[in-house]
Amino acid sequence: MLRSYAAAGLLVPAAVDGSSGYRYYSTGQLHRARIIALLRRAGIAVDQQAALLAERCFAAGQAKCTYGTGAFLLATAGTRAVRSSGGLSASVAWRLAGTPSYCLDGQVYTAGAAIRWLGEIGLLSDATALDAVGGGVTDSGGVTFVPSLAGLGAPQWRPAARGAFLGLSLGSTREHLVRAVIDGLAGSVALLARSVAADIGGPLSALRVDGGLTRSRLLLQAQADLLQLPVEVCRTPDATALGVAALARLGTGAAASLDEAVGPAEVGSVVEPRIGPDQAAERLAAFEAALNAVLAVSG
């Protein structure tokens, strides 16, 4: 890769295992004496890949979605490098004992950011009111929201796309708009899951989720409905930190295996679909039609 960018002489860090220990010098002052300490650290991972590890997605085809500022769905793809045919990113998930594991990665750039925006324009008092306002109606009243407020990531890759409410009428209320945003986030993730299923050659069996927005029961239910899958909610929203901590345990010898390092599954609850596959397909088709309309007018 360096040769292809005419940078063959560039010095880059060596690739190491995610559990590798490494040392660095830390300097400080004790009274009037300057001290230098040799510190040992272990545990290196990208944030989303760390969450994938923490949610015990070890086997090919297991997937998680983190709902933070954006929503990031990653699926483990095994120990052979993959290339997505559906527009997803493909990358190393982690490397242990010299063997890399790979993953597929899809992104919704604005998830929690879209909820924050609702507050900024006066539709929510704050994020904690999301379910109270969105739950004030049984559905979005025919309104569809495409959450491309900062462009579209995988699999469309259209950075110039912008968000849109479609299907507005004189009967549309604040509650309908908030509910449409919730449904739009769930629809975006459902399309990513469909792309993952096409790449791995079969549907997901469940989706494990973490992140601040998993506090929204409306979002979790909308997600389970559109996926037609159980949504397994991590007991803590901070799975990323747990994943790095697990690699550190492995690297420092505090755990003898990856299974021991990660520990038992921390599933706080499981949300099951409440609608049938026909209704789910109809809702997802309506969202996809709105998405295509946004793409048609985007640069």
Buried (B, 14 or more C-beta within 10 A) or exposed (E): EEEEEEEEEEEEEEEEBBBBBEEEEEEEEEEEEEEEEEEEEBBBBBBBBBBBBBBBBBEBBBBBBBBBBBBBBBBBBBEEEBEBEBBBBBBBBBBBEEEBBBBBBBBBBBBBBBBBBBBEEEBBEEBEBBBEBBBEBEEBBBBBBBBBBBBBBBBBEBEEBBBBBBBBEEEBEBBBBBBBBBBBBBBBBBBBBBBBBBBBEEBBEBBBBBBBBBBBBBBBBBBBBBBBBBBBBBEEBBBBEBBBBBBBBBBBEEBEEBEEBBBEEBBEEEBEBEBEEEBBEEBBEBBBEBBEBBBEEBE
